[in-house]
């Protein structure tokens, strides 16, 4: 049997497909699904951001995983493969959270939730000409049950370049996981909905096995793909202590609560943490309470960001604009705050009502959904009707906030003097800021809509 595993790209607003020739990390979904395939199956992987999908490869089954704006392209590819007589199975966060009927219209089977317990059975059923329709595991697995992958299956690695280029080896971030899920209640978050607020960590020993496999081929920069690696602080402390002798550098996403536990922050820095994406979301306490993220406590943000910077940890702030309770002055206030606190990079978002979340249900019931074209569920489309400003004000303010944050004056103020440690990495962040500045100068509308 032949299996083709596909991670689709997504459409830009001009209806072209987002493509790239180089990326700084790779995903684990396709290599993990390959490792779980029945013995004897021939398996090919393709990440459409880098390579073209061969619709005519004579495979028996096609597996497609999708999240966010990928889903529209996933359905298109699924329809194209089925028209050629292939069996198609769809999975991923969006398929899990949306009504099953939406995806079954494009597939022979769907995997809802985590795939590890049902993937092999699903493939064997499709190979035998049968299907249960929806395959859903009867429990969440422990992360230690996830099989080890072949590092050669990582899609973004240019292996020839990796072996001959020290720069490329230092640039690429190797993906691995420590935990799954998040225990926090944020109402807009698909993660807590997908995992039903469960949280599980791998054993330190299993993580160290992955770290050492990566180091053995020359990798030193790691990316933990966790949604919240400090969801269990004591387990995180155990891991960070074990990572200190490994002399690696790592990045991840994380909650701001890391900065509020001095021991945890110290261990993270000593273990090699060099940058974190942190969901600040808003600088207004009442706005955060409205999305069940009051635990963020914006009155502590300045202190928290200073603590992270003092330990040489760069912060990529994730901020939402257009939330209930925000008025047109939010753009100026937010950019001024981020500048004053020397945030290295920012990703602005407009509110995205992902299916299955409490936020989606509230927007649907209030009649505030503006756009149900799933290809638009990206970082900057106007998907819900704002309450504290007009849609035109949100569009203009969002665009302007990006340009002001990445103006040359803002870059100089935020990035100098550099934080302690890792000056070479800091230089890379300066370059990233300058590239963003140049991109925004030649882009007439917010880059959030095309990221």
N, C-alpha and C positions, 0 to 999 in steps of 0.2 A: 504494500500500500504506500501511496505517496501523499504527504501532507505539506501544504504550503501555509506558513504562518505569516500574517501581515499586520504591521502597525501602519495604518494609513496616515497620510498628511491631512491638511485641511485647506479649504478654499480661502483665498483672500477676497476682499470686496470687489476686485475687478474680475473675479471668477477664475483667476489663475491659481495654480496649486503652489502652496508654500514649499520651497525646496532649499536645500543647503548642501554645500560640499564638505562642510567641516562643522563638527559640534564638539563641545567640551566634555561630554559624557555620553553614556549609552544606557538604555533601559534593560531591565531584567526579565520582563514578562515573556518575551518570545524565547529566550534561552531556557527559561524555567519550563515553559510548555513543551519545548523540544525534549528536555530531560525526562518529562513525564509521559512521553508518547510510548505506545506499545513497542515491545522489542521487535526489531526487524523492519520498522517503518522507515522509509526514506523521508527526511524532513529538510525543507528549505525555509530560510527566514528572509524577510525583506522589510526593512524600514523605508517607507515610501518617501520620507524626507530626504533620503540619500540616493535611493535607487528606484528604477521604474519597476512596477509590478507587471510580471509577465502573465497576462490573462490567459494565454494559450498553453502554459506549461501543463502537461497531461497529469495533473494530480487527481487524487480521488476525493480528498477533503481539503477545504480551505478554512482556516481559523483566523478570525479577525478580531482584534481587541481595540477598543476605542474609548476615549474620554473627551468631554468638552466638545469643541467644534469639530473634532475628528468624526463625530457620529454621522454627519451628512455624507461625508466621503466614504465611510465604512458601509453605509447602506448602498451607495452607488456601486462600489466594488462588489458587494455581496450579490446584487442583482445581475451584474455583468458575469460573475462566475456561475451563478445558477442558470443563466441563459445558455451557458456552454455545457451544461449538464453536470457541474460539480456540486457536491454536497457542501453546505456552508454552515459553520457554527460561529455565532457572535458572542462576545463576552466583554467584560470591562465594567467600570463604574456606571457609565451612562445606561448600558443595557440592564444592569441590575436595578437601578433606581427608577427607570421609566417603566410604564406598564408593559408587561410581557408581550402583549399583542402587537405593540409598535415594532418590536424587533423580529418577532416571528413572521411578520409579513415579508421579511427580507431573508429569512434563514430557515434551514431545516432543523436547527436546534439552537438554543441559547444556554449559556452558563451564567447563572445568577449567583453573585457572591464569589467567594474564593474558589478557584478551579481545582486545587490539588486533589480533593477527595473524589471528584466526579469526572475529571478530564479523560482519563483512560477509558472509563465506561462509555462516555459520550462518543469517543472516536470508534470504539469497537462496535457500538450500536450503528453508527452511520455506515461503517464499512459493511455491516451485515444487512443494510437496507432498512433499518428501523430507527425510530427516534422517540424518546420520551417527551420531546418538545422543550420543556424547561428542566435543566439539570441544576439542582441546588444541593449543596452539601448539608448534611444534617447537623453539622457543628462547625465552629471555627477551629482551624487547625492551630497547633502550637508551631511557632516559627521554626523550631528546630526540626520539624518534619519536612521543611522545604528542601528539595534535593539540591546538591551542589551542581553548578552549571559548568560547562566547558567555556573557559574565558575566550576561546577562539570564536565563540558564537556572538560576542558583543558586537553589535552592528556598526557602531561609530568608529571603531578602531581601524585605522589604516596600518595594517600590520607591517608592511614593508617600511613605511615611514617611521613607525614606532621603533623598529629595531635599529635603524640607522641614525635617528635624530634624537639627541639628548633633550633638545627643546620640546619636541613633541611628547616625549616621555614625561617631562615635567609639567606639560600643559594639560594632558589628559587626566580626567578625574574618574577613578574606577568606582563603579557602583556596587553597593552592598547594603544589606539591611540589618538593623538591630531589633527593630520592633515593628508591630503592625497595629494600626488603629490609633484612637485618641479618646481619652475619657472625658473630654471637655464638651460643653453643651451648645456651642455656637450654632445659631439657628439657620445660618446660610450655608453651613459646611456639609458637603457631600461625604466627607470622610467619616464624620461621626454618624451619619445616616447609614452609610454603606456597612460600617462595622458595628452598628448599634451600640456605640460608645464602649465597646470592648477595647482592651489594651493588653498586648502580650509581648514579651521580650524573648529574644533568643538567649541561649546561654553564652556567657563570655567566651567559653572555650570554642564554640562554633564560630563566633565572630572572629576570634583570633586565627582560626584555621583559614578563613577567607583572606584576612589581612596578610597572612604569611604566603599564601598562594600568589597574591598580587605582587608582593614584594619580591618573590622569587623570580619573576619575569621583568623586574625593573620598575614596577609601579610604586609610587610613594604618595601620590595625592588621591584621597578617597572621598567619595560622596555617599553619605548615608541617605538613602532614599526614604527614610522614615518621615511620617507626618508629624511626629512629636517624639524625638528620642529621649526626652526627659520626663515622659508621662509617668514613669516610675523612678523618682529621683534616686532611690537607693540602688536600684539595678544599674542606672546610668553611672553612678559614682563607681561601682565595681568595674564596669567596663572601662571607664576613663582611666582608672588606676592601672588596669592591665595594658592599656595602650601606651602609657608613658614610655616604657622601654623600647617600643617598636619604632620610635623616631619617624613617625609619619605625619602628614598634614591632612586634615579633613575638614569638610564643610557639610552643612545640612540645612534643613529648616527647623525652626524651634519656636517655642513661646518665650515671651519676654521674662517669664518667671525664672529662667536660668540666671539672670543677673541678680536675683533676690535671694539666692542661696550662695553665700560666699565660698563655701567648701566646694559646691558643685561647679561654680564658675572657675575657681582655681584649678580644679581637676580637668575641666574641659580645655582650658588654655594649655595646661602642661601636657595633655594628651595629644595636642596637635591641632586643636580647633583654630581655624584662621578666618572663617567667615560663616555667617548665618543669615538665612532669610527669616525675618521675624514679622509676623502679622500684627502690626500695630493697629491697623484698620481705621482708627479715628483718634483724634486728640481730645475728643469731647466725651466725658464720662456718661452722660445721659444717652448719647448716640450708641455707645457700646452696650449699655443696658438693654436697648431696644433690639439688639441682635444676640442677646445672652452671652456677651463677652465682657461683662463688667469687671471680671477678675483681672483684666489688663491694667486697670488703674492708671490712667494717663498722668495723674499728678506725680507719678514716680518715673515717668518716661525719661526725663532729663538725667536723673540720677542713674537710672538703669543703663542708658546709652553711654554715659561717662565711664561706668564700671566696665562695660564691654570693650570700649575703646582703650581703656587703660591696660587691658590684658592683650591688646593687639588683635582683637577680633573685629573684623569688618562687618558692618551691618547692611544688609539689603532689606530695606523697609517695604512692607506690603501694606498699601493704604487704599481704602475705598472712598470714592467720592460720589455723592448723590444719595447717601443714606438718609433715612427719615431723621429729621432733627437738624440736618445741615442746611445752612442758608448760603447765599452766594459769597459770603465772606470766608467760607471754608477754604477756598483755594489759596488766598493770600496767607491766611493763618497757618495752613498746613505747610506750605513751601517755606515760610519764615521759620517755623519750628524745625523742620528738617535741616535747613541751612545752619541754624544756630547750634544744632546738636551734632553737626558734622557727620551726618548719615552718608555712607559711601555711595549707595545706589538706591533708587526707588523704583518700584513697580506700582503704578496707579491702576486701580480697577474701578469699573462701574459695577453696581450690584447685579449679580447674575443668579436668577432664580432656578437653580438646578432641580430637575424633577426629583420628587421624593423627599425634598427637604421641607422643613417647617416654613422657611422663608418663601418657597415656591407656593405652598398652599395658601399662605397669607396673601401673597400678591394676586393669586388666582381668585380667591374669594372676594377681594376688594376691587376686582376688575382693573387692576393696574398693570397687567402684562401688556407690553407694547409690541412684542415681537416673539413669535413662537417658531421662527425659522432656526432650527438647531445649529445650522452652520454659522450663525451669528453669536453663539454663546462663547464669546472670546473674552478678551481682557478689557475692551473699551466700548462695546456697542451699548446703545441705550435700550435696555430690555424691559425696564419698568418705568412707570410714570413717577418722577420725583414729586415730593410734597413741598419742599422748602424753596424750590426754585423752578423755573421753567426748563423744559428739555433743551431749549436753545442756550440757556445759561449754563446748564450742565455740560453740553457739548463744547462750548467756547471755553469754559473754565477748566475743564479737563485737559484740553489741548494746551492751554496757556500754562497750566501748572507744570506740565512736562517740560515745556520750553524754558520756563523760568528756573526750574530745578537744575536743568542741564545747560544753563547759560555759562559763559566763560567765567563771569564774576562769581557765580555760585560754585562752580567747580573749584576755583581758587580758594574760596572761603571754607569749603567743606573738606578739601583734601590736603590742606597744608595748615600747620605742620603735620607730617605723617604720624600715625600712632606708633608706639614702640613695637619692635619685632617685625619680621617679615617685610622689610622695605621693598624687596623685589616684587612681592605680591601686591604691595600698595601701588607700586608703579604700574602694574597691570590694571588696577582699578582706575587709576588716572587715565590710562589709555581708553578703557571702556567708557569712561565719562566723555572723553573727547569724541569718540566714535558716535556716541548717542547725540552729542551736540551737533555734529555734522549731519547725521541722519535727520534730525528734527528740522534743521535749517532747510532741507530740500523736500520735506514732506508736508503737504498742505493740510492734512488732517491728522488727528491724534494717532500715534503709532500703536496705541493700545488696540485699535481696530484691525491692525494687520500683524500683530505679534503672533 
